[in-house]
Each structure stands twice: as C-alpha cells, then as structure tokens.
Amino acid sequence: MMLSNDSSTASTSDGAALIASLTRVLAEWTAPEFLTAVAAREGVDLDPGAITLVTILSHDGPLRPSHIATKMVTGASNISKITARLSKAGLVGRVSDPSDARAQRVQLTAAGHQIAAKLVLAGNGVVGDLLNGWPEKDRAEFTRLLARFESSTIMLSNRLGNKA
C-alpha cells in the first residue's frame, strides 16, 4: 500500500470519518427510543413525533402545518394527526396567520411551553452525561467548533438554495 501526503486524500478520509460519525450520532439522537427515553427523564410522556413538533414550535414559534411538515420531512396527514394529539392534550392550539386570514398556524399553549422547557432540561441532562469527565477546556472547544460547523452548514445550505 502506498501512502500519500496529498492533502486531498487526507481531507477525503477526514470527510468520510466525519460523515460516518455524524450519521451515527444523528441516528442515535433521532431514534424513537432515544427521544422518548430522554423526554422521560423529565417526566414527559410524548411520542417522538410530538416531541419533535413541540421542539420545533418552541424554537420557531407558530407555524403553518405545511411548514411543520417540511421541517419534519413528513406529510400533512401526519402533522394533522400529531397536532390533534397535542391539541387534545392541551399543548398546542391554532391561531390565524397574520399574513393570510384564511390560513392557520399551530402554536404552543402555556402548557406546551412548560413541556418544551422540560425537554430542554432533559436535553441538557443528556449533554451533561455525554460530556461527563471531559475537561472544561475540551467541552468549551467542542461547543465552539460545533457552532462553527453549524454556521458553515447553514451557509452552504443557503448557497445551495435549500432555504426559502
């Protein structure tokens, strides 16, 4: 086997390793069992779709169901079912869209915001567990680099035209 000092080879190898790691992390973090187990740490008993929808609304504010469907990479029918379950539980409600009185947006209720806050606490606990034993310097550097990677990802996505 011939070894190369070519930086593109190292970059390709590093890229493959990074993509493999990110794929494994995303698979774990988005697995239904993981989501429900994390939520349960704070006493939240919701299905994975409901957890995701509450998290999106908590971050983005009221949204049209079609926008939620796009963010969750699912269909309108699924969003309608999840929204109905959350509405029955008193966690979401519908309000008129100020930009189009014929349309409605889904928003968190006060109880929904309380659940969203519990999900944040649960997530913080998981991160604490994952970084347990890491020196503070490493934790800070990881956070800084991940934020930089996130920013680069968003900029590339915008350049590729993936944002409306």
ROTI-762681 format. One record per atom (N, C-alpha, C, O, CB): x, y, z; residue in one letter. Coordinates in steps of 0.05 Angstrom, whole numbers, plus 5000, padded with zeros to 4 digits. Glycine has a CB too. Layout:
N
XYZa ...
This chain:
164
501749775000m 500050005000m 501850255000m 503750265015m 498150005024m 501150444982m 502750684981m 501350904997m 498950944995m 503050774951m 502951035014l 501851255030l 502351515014l 504351545001l 503251265057l 500451695017s 500651945002s 500552175022s 499152165042s 498351974982s 502052385016n 501952625032n 499952825020n 499753055030n 504752755034n 498552745000d 496652914986d 494553005006d 493152835018d 495352774962d 494153265009s 492153365028s 489353295020s 487553275038s 492453675031s 488753264994s 486053194986s 485352914995s 483052855001s 485753214956s 487352734996t 486852465006t 486252475036t 484352345045t 489352285001t 487752625051a 487252655080a 484452785084a 482952695101a 489352825094a 483852985068s 481353125070s 479052935064s 476952935078s 481253365052s 479352775043t 477252575036t 476852375059t 474652305066t 477852435010t 479052285070s 478952095092s 477652215116s 475952095129s 481851995099s 478552465123d 477352605145d 474352655141d 472752625159d 478752875150d 473652725116g 470852775110g 469152525113g 466952535124g 470552875081g 470252295104a 468752045107a 468351975136a 466251885144a 470251815092a 470452015152a 470351955181a 468352135194a 466752055211a 473151975194a 468352395187l 466552585199l 463652515191l 461852515209l 467152875189l 463152455166i 460452385157i 459452135171i 457152115180i 460352345127i 461251935174a 460551685188a 459751745217a 457751635227a 462851485186a 461351905231s 460751975259s 458152135261s 456552075278s 463052135271s 457852335244l 455352495245l 452852325239l 450852355252l 455452725225l 453152135220t 450951955214t 450151785238t 447751755244t 451651775190t 452151685252r 451551515276r 450351685298r 448451595311r 454151385286r 451351925302v 450252095323v 447352175316v 445652155333v 452052355326v 446952255291l 444152335283l 442252095286l 440052125294l 444152445255l 443251855278a 441551625280a 440751565309a 438451495315a 442951375268a 442651595327e 442051555356e 440151765367e 438151705380e 444651555372e 440752015361w 439252245372w 436452255361w 434652355375w 440652505367w 435952155337t 433252165325t 431751895328t 429551875318t 433452245296t 433051695339a 431651435343a 429351475362a 429651605383a 433651225354a 427051365355p 424651405373p 425151325402p 424251465420p 422351235362p 426551105406e 427051015434e 428751215449e 428351265473e 428450745433e 430751335435f 432451535448f 430851785455f 431051875478f 434851605430f 429351885436l 427752125441l 425852095465l 425652265482l 426152195416l 424351865465t 422451835487t 423851785513t 422851875534t 420651595481t 426151645513a 427651605538a 428751865549a 428751915573a 429951405533a 429752035531v 430752295540v 428452465552v 428752575574v 432052455517v 426252475538a 423952625548a 422952515575a 422252665593a 421652615528a 422952255578a 422052125603a 423752205627a 422852195650a 422051825600a 426252285622r 428052365644r 426852605660r 427352645683r 430752445634r 425152765646e 423852995659e 420852955662e 419353145666e 424353245643e 419952705660g 417152635664g 415352705640g 412952715643g 416152785687g 416552735617v 414952795593v 414352535578v 416152395571v 416452995574v 411752485575d 410852235562d 409552305535d 407052325533d 408952075580d 411152355515l 410252415488l 411552225468l 413752115473l 410752715480l 410152185445d 411352025424d 413452195409d 413452435412d 409151925404d 415252065394p 417452205381p 416452435363p 417752645362p 419052015365p 414352395347g 413352605330g 412452845346g 412953075338g 411052505313g 411152795368a 410153015385a 412553165398a 412453405400a 408352905407a 414553015406i 416953145418i 418253325397i 419053555403i 418952925427i 418453225373t 419753385351t 418053635345t 419153855342t 420053215326t 415453605343l 413653825337l 413854045359l 414054275353l 410853735333l 413753955384v 413954145407v 416554295406v 416754535410v 413553995434v 418754145400t 421354265398t 421554475376t 422554695380t 423554055394t 420454405353i 420454595330i 418854845337i 419755075332i 419254465305i 416454815348l 414755045355l 416055215377l 415855465376l 412054955364l 417455085395s 418855235416s 421055405405s 421555625414s 419955035437s 422355295385h 424655445373h 423755655353h 424755875353h 426455245359h 421755575336d 420955755313d 418455915318d 417956105303d 420555585289d 416955855339g 414455995343g 412255875325g 412655665313g 414756295337g 409956005325p 407655905309p 408355855280p 409656025267p 405256085312p 407455635269l 407955565241l 405555445228l 403855325242l 410355365239l 405355475202r 403255345187r 403855045187r 406154965187r 403055455158r 401754875187p 402254585186p 404054505162p 405654315165p 399554445184p 403754635139s 405354555116s 408354615121s 410054465112s 404454715091s 408954825136h 411654885143h 412754685163h 415054605161h 411855175155h 411054605182i 411954395201i 412554135186i 414454005192i 409754355223i 410754065167a 411153825152a 413853825137a 415253625136a 408853785132a 414554055126t 417054085112t 419454045131t 421253895126t 417354355098t 419254175154k 421354155174k 421653865185k 423853775191k 420854345197k 419453725187m 419553455198m 419853245177m 419953005182m 416953405215m 419953335152v 420253155129v 418052935130v 418652695129v 423053025128v 415653025131t 413352845131t 411052985117t 411253205107t 412552775161t 408752845115g 406452955101g 404553095119g 404653085144g 405052735088g 402753245106a 400753405121a 398953225138a 398153305160a 399053555101a 398352985128s 396652805143s 397952725170s 396552725191s 396152545127s 400452675170n 401952605195n 401952845214n 401552815238n 404752515189n 402453085203i 402453325220i 399653365232i 399453445256i 403353575204i 397553315217s 394853345227s 394353165250s 393153235270s 392853295204s 395252915248k 394952715270k 396452795295k 395452785317k 395852435261k 398952875291i 400652955314i 399453205327i 399253225352i 403553015306i 398653405311t 397453645322t 394853585337t 394353705357t 396853845299t 393253405327a 390753325340a 391353215368a 390053275387a 389153125323a 393353035369r 394052915395r 395053135415r 394353135438r 396252705391r 396753315405l 397753525422l 395653725430l 395653825452l 400053675408l 393753775412s 391553955418s 389753825440s 388853965459s 389854015393s 389153575437k 387553425457k 388853435484k 387453445505k 387053135448k 391553425485a 393053435510a 393353725520a 394453765542a 395753305506a 392353915505g 392554195513g 395254325509g 395854525522g 391854215542g 396954205492l 399654305488l 399954495464l 401854655463l 401554085485l 398054485445v 398154665422v 395354765416v 393354645424v 399354515397v 395254985402g 392755095392g 393255215365g 395455235355g 391655315412g 391055295352r 391255415326r 390455705328r 388755785343r 389355265305r 391955875313v 391456155311v 391456245282v 392656105265v 393556315328v 390056465276s 390156565249s 392956655241s 394456755258s 388156805246s 393556615216d 396156705205d 395857005199d 394157075183d 396956545180d 397457175211p 397057465206p 397657545177p 396657755168p 398957625224p 399057375162s 399657445135s 397457345115s 397457425092s 402357335126s 395657175126d 393457065109d 391256975128d 391456755139d 394556835091d 389157125130a 387057075149a 385656805144a 384356695162a 384957295149a 385956695119r 384656445113r 386356205124r 385255985127r 384356415083r 388856255129a 390656045139a 390856045169a 390356245182a 393456065126a 391755815180q 392155795209q 394955705214q 396255575198q 390155605221q 395955775238r 398555685247r 398155535273r 396155575288r 400455925251r 399955345278v 399955195303v 401855325322v 404155395314v 400654885298v 401055355347q 402755475367q 402555325393q 400555195398q 402155775371q 404655345409l 404655225436l 402855385454l 402755625453l 407555205447l 401455235471t 399955365493t 401855405516t 404255335515t 397455185501t 400955525538a 402655555562a 403555275571a 405955245579a 401055695585a 401755085571a 402554805579a 404654695560a 406454555568a 400154625581a 404354755534g 406254665514g 409054785519g 411054655515g 405354735486g 409055045527h 411655175533h 412955045557h 415355025559h 411255475538h 411354965577q 412454825600q 413654555592q 415754485603q 410254775621q 412354415574i 413454155565i 416054205549i 418054065553i 411454005547i 416054415532a 418454485517a 420854545536a 423054465531a 417954725499a 420254685558a 422354745578a 423354495591a 425754465596a 421254935600a 421554305596k 422454045607k 424153895587k 426153755595k 420053875616k 423553915562l 425153775541l 427953895540l 429853755536l 423753795514l 428154165544v 430754295545v 432354185568v 434754125566v 430454595546v 431054165592l 432454065615l 433353775611l 435553695618l 430554065640l 431653615598a 432353335592a 434753325573a 436653165577a 429953185580a 434753495553g 436953505534g 439553595547g 441653495542g 436353695511g 439353795565n 441653885580n 442853665597n 445253635600n 440954125597n 441053505609g 441953275625g 443453065608g 445452955617g 439653145639g 442453015584v 443852825566v 446552935558v 448552785559v 442152775541v 446653185551v 449253305544v 451153295567v 453553225564v 448953595534v 450253345591g 451853325615g 452953045618g 455353005624g 450353405640g 451252845614d 452152565615d 454252495594d 456252365599d 449752375613d 453752595570l 455552535547l 458252665551l 460352545544l 454352625521l 458352895563l 460853045566l 462053005594l 464053125601l 460453335560l 460852835610n 461852775637n 464752675635n 465352495620n 460052575651n 466452795650g 469252715651g 470952865630g 473452845631g 469452425645g 469653015612w 471253175594w 472353425609w 470953545624w 469553265569w 474853495604p 475853735616p 474353975606p 473353975583p 478953775610p 473954185622e 472454415614e 473554535588e 471954635572e 472554625637e 476154535585k 477354645560k 476254495536k 475654615515k 480454635562k 476154235537d 475154065515d 472254115510d 471354125487d 475653775521d 470654145531r 467754195528r 467354465514r 465754485496r 466354205556r 468854665522a 468554935510a 469454925481a 468155045464a 470255145526a 471654785475e 472654765448e 470754615430e 470254695407e 475454635447e 469554395440f 467654245425f 465154415418f 464254405396f 466853995441f 464254565438t 461954735434t 462554945413t 460855005396t 461054865460t 464855075415r 465655275396r 465855165368r 464855285349r 468355405404r 467154935365l 467554825338l 464854725327l 464454745303l 469554595339l 463154605343l 460554515333l 458854755324l 457454735304l 459054355355l 458954975338a 457455215330a 458655315303a 457055405286a 457655435352a 461255305300r 462455385275r 461555205252r 461055295230r 465555395277r 461554945257f 460654745237f 457754795230f 456954775207f 461154455248f 456054845250e 453254905245e 452955155227e 451455145208e 451754955272e 454455365233s 454355605217s 455155555188s 453855645169s 456155825229s 457255405184s 458155335157s 456055165143s 455655205119s 460855175159s 454754985157t 452654825145t 450354995136t 449354955113t 451654605165t 449555175152i 447255355145i 448055525121i 446355565103i 446455535169i 450455635121m 451355805098m 451355635072m 450555735051m 454055925104m 452455395073l 452455225050l 449655155040l 449055165016l 454154975055l 447955095059s 445155025052s 443855265038s 442455225018s 443554955077s 444355505048n 443155745036n 444355785008n 442855854989n 443755995053n 446955745004r 448155774978r 447055564958r 446755624934r 451155744980r 446455324968l 445455114951l 442555154945l 441355004929l 445854844964l 441255354957g 438455414951g 436455244967g 434155214958g 437955384923g 437355134989n 435554955005n 433855115024n 432254995039n 437154755019n 434155375025k 432555535044k 430755715028k 431655845008k 434355695064k 428255735036a 426355905022a 426756195031a 425256365022a 423455815027a 
